[in-house]
Amino acid sequence: MLYDHRTYSCRPGTIKKHLALYGEHGFDVQRRHLGEPVVYGAVETGDVNSYVHIWCYADAADRAAKRASLAADPEWQAYLKKSAEAGYLVSQVNQLLAPVPFFTPKA
């Protein structure tokens, strides 16, 4: 099992606009390719201009195949264009996490 932990930061005052744009144009297409996220949430303390989502994959090959399928989807490409034009995002940090031996995921 492999978890893809992603943190995105928005320009101050734009996170609600960005999430609305993603909710309307990105979320459904992303779920079609990646499945349901494990977590999708806005940060409440610390960097409140950021949000986190975590996706679960069987392994690195599963992640690569699903991400490639998503990247090839014209609907996803259209969302990325809209997002870039809006200019709300300022940074992205991705971390791949593997469960430790004593943890049994419920995915």
C-alpha positions in Angstrom: 0.0 0.0 0.0 1.2 3.5 -0.8 -0.3 6.8 0.3 0.2 10.0 -1.7 0.0 12.9 0.7 -0.4 16.3 -1.1 -0.4 19.7 0.4 -1.3 22.7 -1.7 -0.9 26.4 -0.6 -3.0 29.2 -2.0 -2.4 32.9 -2.2 -4.0 34.5 0.9 -7.7 35.1 0.5 -8.1 32.7 -2.5 -8.4 29.3 -1.0 -12.3 29.3 -1.1 -12.2 30.4 -4.7 -9.6 27.7 -5.6 -11.6 24.9 -3.9 -14.8 26.1 -5.6 -13.0 25.9 -9.0 -11.6 22.4 -8.1 -15.0 21.3 -6.8 -16.7 22.3 -10.0 -14.1 21.2 -12.6 -11.5 18.9 -11.0 -12.8 16.6 -8.2 -15.1 14.3 -10.2 -12.6 13.7 -13.0 -9.9 13.0 -10.4 -12.0 10.6 -8.5 -12.9 8.7 -11.7 -9.2 8.0 -12.2 -7.8 7.8 -8.7 -10.8 6.5 -6.7 -12.0 8.1 -3.5 -9.5 10.1 -1.5 -8.6 8.9 2.0 -8.6 12.5 3.3 -9.5 15.9 1.7 -9.5 18.8 4.0 -8.7 22.4 4.6 -6.0 23.3 7.1 -7.5 24.8 10.2 -4.3 25.7 12.1 -0.9 26.7 10.9 -1.0 27.6 7.2 -4.7 28.3 6.9 -4.2 29.1 3.2 -3.6 25.4 2.4 -5.4 22.1 2.1 -4.4 18.5 2.1 -5.5 15.4 0.3 -4.4 11.8 0.6 -4.9 9.1 -2.1 -4.3 5.4 -1.6 -2.7 3.1 -4.1 -1.9 -0.6 -4.1 1.8 0.2 -5.0 4.0 2.6 -7.0 2.9 0.9 -10.3 -0.8 1.4 -9.5 -0.1 5.1 -8.7 1.8 5.6 -11.9 -0.9 4.0 -14.0 -3.7 6.0 -12.4 -1.8 9.3 -12.5 -1.0 8.7 -16.2 -4.6 8.0 -17.0 -5.6 11.2 -15.2 -3.0 13.3 -16.9 -4.3 12.1 -20.3 -7.9 13.0 -19.6 -9.0 16.1 -21.6 -11.3 17.1 -18.8 -8.4 17.1 -16.3 -6.3 19.0 -18.7 -9.0 21.6 -19.0 -9.2 21.9 -15.2 -5.5 22.4 -15.0 -5.7 25.2 -17.5 -8.5 26.9 -15.6 -6.5 26.5 -12.4 -3.3 27.9 -13.9 -5.2 30.9 -15.4 -6.8 31.6 -12.0 -3.4 31.7 -10.3 -4.6 30.8 -6.8 -2.0 28.2 -6.1 1.5 29.1 -4.9 3.0 25.8 -3.9 2.6 22.1 -3.8 4.3 19.4 -1.7 3.9 15.7 -2.3 5.0 13.0 0.0 4.7 9.2 -0.7 4.1 7.3 2.5 4.2 3.5 3.2 2.4 2.1 6.2 4.7 0.8 9.0 4.6 -2.9 9.8 2.3 -2.7 12.9 -0.3 -0.6 11.1 -3.1 -2.3 9.1 -4.8 0.2 6.8 -8.6 0.0 6.2 -8.5 0.9 2.5 
